[in-house]
Amino acid sequence: MRSSRAAVCLVAAALAFTACSDDGGLDPEAEEELLEDAILTEDDVPDGFEEGEPSDESGDDTLEDCLEEVDVDSEALEDSTVAEVDPVAFELASEEEFASIEAELRTVDPTEPSEQVLDAMGDGDFRDCVLEGFVEAAGDDDQEIEDPEIEEADVPVDGDATGGLEFTGGIQGFDFTGQILVTLVGNHLVSLELTSVNEEIDEDDVEAMFDAMIERLEEG
């Protein structure tokens, strides 16, 4: 069932550039320490989830290409990243069910490029482009996604800006749902990737995970 994550592991690349800004503003080292202290932990996730391996998003240009199609400058987003930490992942797996949670934090300055990416998630042309890229990438891995669909998703927390995508379809005979949920709080991007196969992740749990990270960021 792990292969069902193929449908949702690419979009976070739009918010996962690694360049660092040094413009005399935010301190990258201090921000990295703050992010490390705030990132999701096993105590924050629902019962039954265990630490897993984050998805590999390297080597795919789908998101950059789709951003360009809606006139979003991916280089500006890259340049705005001040600090980031490695994503963390948690999984719940059995013979009948699979669910995964992946969290990422980063500090950006200025915030406008990130806001443009979040706005793009509400653009139908962007979503269609992303979905087409996902289907092609799955085909390259000899995976066929059945009845693929993509919609804008609600983010269950308030922020200075939010954006979300929800993917549904079938793979290897299983129906899956994948969500990318992102909120901008001050200079911090807080994102969750959620994948479920025969196992829904409760919205209250999603909100609680967001709140745990945001609270630690604000307290720091």
C-alpha positions as a Markdown table, in Angstrom:
| # | Residue | x | y | z |
|---|---|---|---|---|
| 1 | Met | 0.0 | 0.0 | 0.0 |
| 2 | Arg | 3.0 | 2.3 | 0.4 |
| 3 | Ser | 2.9 | 2.9 | -3.3 |
| 4 | Ser | -0.3 | 4.8 | -2.9 |
| 5 | Arg | 1.7 | 7.8 | -1.7 |
| 6 | Ala | 3.0 | 8.3 | -5.2 |
| 7 | Ala | -0.1 | 10.4 | -5.9 |
| 8 | Val | 0.7 | 13.0 | -3.3 |
| 9 | Cys | 4.4 | 13.0 | -2.8 |
| 10 | Leu | 5.2 | 15.7 | -5.4 |
| 11 | Val | 3.3 | 18.8 | -4.5 |
| 12 | Ala | 5.3 | 19.6 | -1.4 |
| 13 | Ala | 8.2 | 20.2 | -3.7 |
| 14 | Ala | 6.6 | 23.5 | -4.5 |
| 15 | Leu | 7.3 | 24.6 | -0.9 |
| 16 | Ala | 10.6 | 22.6 | -0.5 |
| 17 | Phe | 13.3 | 24.6 | -2.1 |
| 18 | Thr | 16.6 | 24.7 | -0.2 |
| 19 | Ala | 18.2 | 28.0 | -0.8 |
| 20 | Cys | 18.9 | 30.3 | 2.1 |
| 21 | Ser | 18.5 | 34.1 | 2.3 |
| 22 | Asp | 21.0 | 36.2 | 4.2 |
| 23 | Asp | 19.6 | 39.7 | 3.8 |
| 24 | Gly | 20.3 | 40.9 | 7.4 |
| 25 | Gly | 16.8 | 40.1 | 8.5 |
| 26 | Leu | 15.9 | 36.8 | 10.2 |
| 27 | Asp | 18.8 | 34.8 | 11.6 |
| 28 | Pro | 19.0 | 31.5 | 9.7 |
| 29 | Glu | 20.6 | 29.6 | 12.6 |
| 30 | Ala | 18.1 | 30.8 | 15.2 |
| 31 | Glu | 15.3 | 30.0 | 12.8 |
| 32 | Glu | 16.5 | 26.5 | 12.2 |
| 33 | Glu | 16.7 | 25.8 | 15.9 |
| 34 | Leu | 13.2 | 27.1 | 16.3 |
| 35 | Leu | 11.9 | 24.9 | 13.5 |
| 36 | Glu | 13.7 | 21.8 | 15.0 |
| 37 | Asp | 11.9 | 22.4 | 18.3 |
| 38 | Ala | 8.5 | 23.0 | 16.7 |
| 39 | Ile | 8.4 | 20.1 | 14.1 |
| 40 | Leu | 5.8 | 17.4 | 14.6 |
| 41 | Thr | 6.7 | 14.6 | 17.1 |
| 42 | Glu | 5.3 | 11.1 | 17.8 |
| 43 | Asp | 3.5 | 12.6 | 20.8 |
| 44 | Asp | 1.5 | 14.9 | 18.5 |
| 45 | Val | 0.2 | 12.2 | 16.1 |
| 46 | Pro | -2.9 | 10.0 | 16.6 |
| 47 | Asp | -2.5 | 6.7 | 18.4 |
| 48 | Gly | -1.1 | 3.8 | 16.3 |
| 49 | Phe | 1.2 | 5.9 | 14.1 |
| 50 | Glu | 4.9 | 5.2 | 14.2 |
| 51 | Glu | 7.8 | 7.1 | 12.8 |
| 52 | Gly | 8.5 | 6.4 | 9.1 |
| 53 | Glu | 10.5 | 7.6 | 6.2 |
| 54 | Pro | 9.7 | 10.9 | 4.5 |
| 55 | Ser | 8.8 | 10.6 | 0.8 |
| 56 | Asp | 11.5 | 11.3 | -1.8 |
| 57 | Glu | 10.6 | 14.3 | -3.9 |
| 58 | Ser | 13.9 | 14.9 | -5.7 |
| 59 | Gly | 14.2 | 15.0 | -9.4 |
| 60 | Asp | 10.7 | 16.0 | -10.4 |
| 61 | Asp | 9.9 | 19.3 | -12.1 |
| 62 | Thr | 6.1 | 19.0 | -12.1 |
| 63 | Leu | 5.4 | 21.7 | -9.6 |
| 64 | Glu | 7.9 | 24.2 | -11.0 |
| 65 | Asp | 6.5 | 23.7 | -14.5 |
| 66 | Cys | 2.9 | 24.1 | -13.2 |
| 67 | Leu | 3.7 | 27.2 | -11.2 |
| 68 | Glu | 5.2 | 28.8 | -14.3 |
| 69 | Glu | 1.9 | 28.1 | -16.1 |
| 70 | Val | 0.1 | 30.3 | -13.7 |
| 71 | Asp | 2.8 | 33.0 | -13.7 |
| 72 | Val | 4.3 | 32.1 | -10.2 |
| 73 | Asp | 8.1 | 32.6 | -10.1 |
| 74 | Ser | 9.6 | 29.5 | -8.5 |
| 75 | Glu | 13.0 | 31.2 | -8.3 |
| 76 | Ala | 11.5 | 33.9 | -6.0 |
| 77 | Leu | 10.2 | 31.2 | -3.8 |
| 78 | Glu | 13.5 | 29.5 | -3.6 |
| 79 | Asp | 15.3 | 32.7 | -2.8 |
| 80 | Ser | 12.8 | 33.5 | 0.1 |
| 81 | Thr | 13.7 | 30.4 | 2.1 |
| 82 | Val | 15.6 | 31.5 | 5.2 |
| 83 | Ala | 15.7 | 28.2 | 7.1 |
| 84 | Glu | 14.2 | 24.7 | 6.9 |
| 85 | Val | 14.5 | 21.3 | 8.6 |
| 86 | Asp | 14.1 | 17.8 | 7.3 |
| 87 | Pro | 10.5 | 16.7 | 7.1 |
| 88 | Val | 9.3 | 14.0 | 9.5 |
| 89 | Ala | 6.9 | 11.2 | 8.7 |
| 90 | Phe | 4.6 | 8.8 | 10.6 |
| 91 | Glu | 2.7 | 5.8 | 9.4 |
| 92 | Leu | 0.0 | 3.4 | 10.4 |
| 93 | Ala | -0.1 | 0.2 | 8.4 |
| 94 | Ser | -1.9 | -3.2 | 8.4 |
| 95 | Glu | -3.0 | -5.7 | 5.8 |
| 96 | Glu | -6.2 | -3.7 | 5.2 |
| 97 | Glu | -5.3 | -0.1 | 6.0 |
| 98 | Phe | -2.5 | 2.4 | 5.4 |
| 99 | Ala | -2.2 | 6.0 | 6.5 |
| 100 | Ser | 0.7 | 8.4 | 6.5 |
| 101 | Ile | 1.4 | 11.9 | 8.0 |
| 102 | Glu | 4.3 | 14.0 | 6.8 |
| 103 | Ala | 5.1 | 17.4 | 8.3 |
| 104 | Glu | 7.4 | 20.1 | 7.1 |
| 105 | Leu | 8.4 | 23.5 | 8.5 |
| 106 | Arg | 10.3 | 26.4 | 7.0 |
| 107 | Thr | 11.0 | 30.1 | 7.5 |
| 108 | Val | 10.5 | 32.5 | 4.6 |
| 109 | Asp | 11.3 | 36.1 | 4.1 |
| 110 | Pro | 9.6 | 37.8 | 2.2 |
| 111 | Thr | 6.4 | 35.9 | 2.4 |
| 112 | Glu | 4.9 | 37.0 | -0.9 |
| 113 | Pro | 6.3 | 34.1 | -3.0 |
| 114 | Ser | 4.8 | 31.6 | -0.6 |
| 115 | Glu | 1.5 | 33.4 | -0.6 |
| 116 | Gln | 1.5 | 33.1 | -4.4 |
| 117 | Val | 2.0 | 29.4 | -4.2 |
| 118 | Leu | -0.8 | 29.0 | -1.8 |
| 119 | Asp | -3.1 | 31.1 | -4.0 |
| 120 | Ala | -2.1 | 28.9 | -6.9 |
| 121 | Met | -3.7 | 25.9 | -5.2 |
| 122 | Gly | -7.1 | 27.6 | -5.8 |
| 123 | Asp | -6.4 | 27.9 | -9.5 |
| 124 | Gly | -8.1 | 25.2 | -11.6 |
| 125 | Asp | -5.4 | 25.4 | -14.3 |
| 126 | Phe | -2.7 | 24.8 | -11.7 |
| 127 | Arg | -4.5 | 21.8 | -10.2 |
| 128 | Asp | -5.2 | 20.3 | -13.7 |
| 129 | Cys | -1.5 | 20.6 | -14.5 |
| 130 | Val | -0.5 | 19.1 | -11.2 |
| 131 | Leu | -2.8 | 16.1 | -11.6 |
| 132 | Glu | -1.6 | 15.5 | -15.1 |
| 133 | Gly | 2.0 | 15.5 | -13.8 |
| 134 | Phe | 1.1 | 13.0 | -11.0 |
| 135 | Val | -0.5 | 10.6 | -13.5 |
| 136 | Glu | 2.5 | 10.8 | -15.8 |
| 137 | Ala | 4.9 | 10.2 | -12.9 |
| 138 | Ala | 2.9 | 7.2 | -11.7 |
| 139 | Gly | 3.0 | 5.8 | -15.2 |
| 140 | Asp | 6.8 | 6.2 | -15.3 |
| 141 | Asp | 6.9 | 4.0 | -12.2 |
| 142 | Asp | 4.6 | 1.5 | -13.9 |
| 143 | Gln | 1.7 | 2.5 | -11.7 |
| 144 | Glu | -1.8 | 3.3 | -13.1 |
| 145 | Ile | -4.0 | 5.7 | -11.1 |
| 146 | Glu | -7.6 | 4.9 | -11.7 |
| 147 | Asp | -10.2 | 7.7 | -11.8 |
| 148 | Pro | -7.8 | 10.4 | -10.6 |
| 149 | Glu | -9.3 | 13.6 | -9.3 |
| 150 | Ile | -8.0 | 16.8 | -7.7 |
| 151 | Glu | -9.8 | 19.4 | -5.7 |
| 152 | Glu | -9.0 | 22.4 | -3.5 |
| 153 | Ala | -8.9 | 21.3 | 0.2 |
| 154 | Asp | -9.8 | 23.3 | 3.3 |
| 155 | Val | -7.1 | 23.8 | 5.8 |
| 156 | Pro | -8.6 | 23.4 | 9.3 |
| 157 | Val | -6.6 | 26.2 | 11.0 |
| 158 | Asp | -6.4 | 29.9 | 10.5 |
| 159 | Gly | -3.3 | 31.6 | 9.2 |
| 160 | Asp | -2.1 | 34.6 | 7.3 |
| 161 | Ala | -2.6 | 32.5 | 4.2 |
| 162 | Thr | -3.6 | 28.9 | 3.5 |
| 163 | Gly | -3.7 | 26.5 | 0.6 |
| 164 | Gly | -4.7 | 22.9 | 0.2 |
| 165 | Leu | -5.1 | 20.2 | -2.4 |
| 166 | Glu | -7.0 | 16.9 | -2.2 |
| 167 | Phe | -6.3 | 13.9 | -4.5 |
| 168 | Thr | -8.5 | 10.9 | -4.9 |
| 169 | Gly | -8.2 | 7.8 | -7.0 |
| 170 | Gly | -7.4 | 4.1 | -7.1 |
| 171 | Ile | -4.1 | 2.4 | -7.2 |
| 172 | Gln | -3.4 | -1.4 | -7.1 |
| 173 | Gly | -7.1 | -2.0 | -6.4 |
| 174 | Phe | -7.2 | 0.4 | -3.4 |
| 175 | Asp | -9.0 | 3.7 | -3.1 |
| 176 | Phe | -6.8 | 6.4 | -1.7 |
| 177 | Thr | -7.1 | 10.0 | -0.5 |
| 178 | Gly | -4.2 | 12.4 | -0.3 |
| 179 | Gln | -4.1 | 15.9 | 1.0 |
| 180 | Ile | -1.5 | 18.7 | 1.0 |
| 181 | Leu | -2.5 | 21.3 | 3.6 |
| 182 | Val | -0.3 | 24.4 | 4.2 |
| 183 | Thr | -0.7 | 27.5 | 6.3 |
| 184 | Leu | 1.5 | 30.6 | 6.6 |
| 185 | Val | 1.8 | 31.9 | 10.1 |
| 186 | Gly | 4.0 | 35.0 | 10.2 |
| 187 | Asn | 7.2 | 34.0 | 8.5 |
| 188 | His | 6.6 | 30.3 | 9.0 |
| 189 | Leu | 5.2 | 27.8 | 6.5 |
| 190 | Val | 3.5 | 24.8 | 8.3 |
| 191 | Ser | 2.6 | 21.9 | 6.1 |
| 192 | Leu | 1.1 | 18.5 | 6.4 |
| 193 | Glu | 0.8 | 15.8 | 3.7 |
| 194 | Leu | -1.8 | 13.2 | 4.6 |
| 195 | Thr | -2.4 | 9.9 | 2.7 |
| 196 | Ser | -5.0 | 7.3 | 3.6 |
| 197 | Val | -6.1 | 4.0 | 2.2 |
| 198 | Asn | -9.2 | 2.5 | 3.9 |
| 199 | Glu | -8.2 | 4.6 | 7.0 |
| 200 | Glu | -9.5 | 8.2 | 7.4 |
| 201 | Ile | -7.4 | 10.7 | 9.4 |
| 202 | Asp | -9.9 | 12.6 | 11.6 |
| 203 | Glu | -10.1 | 16.4 | 10.9 |
| 204 | Asp | -9.9 | 17.1 | 14.7 |
| 205 | Asp | -6.6 | 15.2 | 14.7 |
| 206 | Val | -5.3 | 17.2 | 11.8 |
| 207 | Glu | -6.2 | 20.5 | 13.5 |
| 208 | Ala | -4.5 | 19.3 | 16.7 |
| 209 | Met | -1.3 | 18.5 | 14.8 |
| 210 | Phe | -1.3 | 21.9 | 13.2 |
| 211 | Asp | -2.0 | 23.6 | 16.5 |
| 212 | Ala | 0.9 | 21.8 | 18.2 |
| 213 | Met | 3.5 | 23.1 | 15.7 |
| 214 | Ile | 2.0 | 26.6 | 15.5 |
| 215 | Glu | 1.9 | 26.9 | 19.3 |
| 216 | Arg | 5.6 | 25.9 | 19.6 |
| 217 | Leu | 6.6 | 28.3 | 16.8 |
| 218 | Glu | 4.7 | 31.2 | 18.5 |
| 219 | Glu | 6.2 | 30.4 | 21.9 |
| 220 | Gly | 9.7 | 30.2 | 20.5 |
